[in-house]
Amino acid sequence: MQFFGGSDISPSPPAPTAPGNNAHMIYVFNRNGVCLLYKEWNRPLHTLNAQQDHKLMFGLLFSLKSLTAKMDPTSAEKGNLGVPQLPGQGCSFHSFRTNTYKLSFMETPSGIKIILVTHPKTGDLRDFLKYIYNLYVEYVVKNPLYTPGTPVSCELFNTALDQYVRSIA
Amino acid sequence: MAAIYSLYIINKSGGLIFYKDYGSAGRMDTNDTLRVASLWHSMHAISQQLSPVLGCAGIELLEADNFDLHCFQSLTGTKFFVVCEPGTLHMENLLKYIYELYTDYVLKNPFYEMEMPIRCELFDINLSQAIQKDRVALLGR
C-alpha cells in the first residue's frame, strides 16, 4: 500500500519555547451558558468580539455534545439530534485537536463547563481540568461574597489559576 | 471486534456522499447520518473561527469517552472522517489512503457526477480491502 509521504498539508504553529507558555485561553461556563470566567494568556487572533466569541464557544460545545451522544457506536438507544443532554447523559467528548490548537473540555454534574485551549501537542489534560475545578470550588463557590451565576472576580482564584496554568508543561 | 466503526465522506458543501458502517451497535438510519454529517461540517467550520492563532484548518481529531473521530480535509474541501475505538493508531494514514482510492476510483470515473453520492463498485471493493487489511494488521498485534 502506498501511503502519502510525511509532508504536512496543514502545518502546525511552532512549539512554545518558554516554559509555562502553553495555554492560550480558558473559559468557564455554567449550565445556563453564562460565561463565569474568560482569561487569555496568548491570543494573537481575535475573530469576533468577546460576547459573540463566548456564545459561539458555548454553542459549539452544545452541538458537539449532541453530536457525540448521537454518534456513540456503543449504545443502541439514543435520543434525537439537538435534544439538550443532561450533564453525564450520553457519550461526551473530552478534547478535540486542530492543527493550531487543542481544546480540552470537562463538564461537572452541576453543569459547570471548563474549557482550556492550548498548543496542539499538549497531552491529556483531564486531570488538570479536575484540579482547576477544585480551585473553582475552593476559591469561588466557598466564597460567601460570590453570587452564583455571575462572572467570577475573586483575586485569590485568579492568582491560583494563573500560577497553576503556567505550570502546565 | 472492530477497531473502525464507520466511515463518512462529505462534499465541500457538507452533504454526505458516502457512508459505510463496519459494525457499531449504534447504527443510525439514513436521515440521521445525513444530519450528523452536516452537523460535523458546520462544527468543523466553527472551530476555525475560535482559533487563537492564524491558519487553523479545522478539527483533525475529536476524542470522546467511547470513540475517537479522525477527520481529514483535502485541499478541495472534501472531508473524510472515520469513527473508531479510542486510541486507535494510524488513522491519519488510513484516511490519506482512502483519499487516494477516492481520486483513483471515483474522481477518475467519467460517469461520476461531482458532489453526488458515490456509487462506484471498484471504490467499494478496494475500500473494503483496505479496511480489512487494516483490521487484520491491528488485531495481529
Interface residues (C-beta under 8 A of the other chain):
Chain A: M1 Q2 F3 F4 I9 S10 P11 P13 H24 M25 E40 N42 R43 P44 L45 T47 L48 D53 L56 M57 G59 L60 S63 L64 S66 L67 T68 K70 M71 D72 P73 T74 S75 A76 K78 L81 C91 S92 F93 H94 S95 F96 R97 T98 N99 T100 Y101 L103 V117
Chain B: Y5 S6 S24 A25 G26 R27 M28 D32 R35 V36 L39 W40 S42 M43 I46 S47 Q48 Q49 L50 S51 P52 V53 L54 G55 C56 A57 G58 I59 E60 L61 L62 E63 A64 D65 N66 F67 L69 L75 V83 N93 K96 Y97 E100 A130 K133
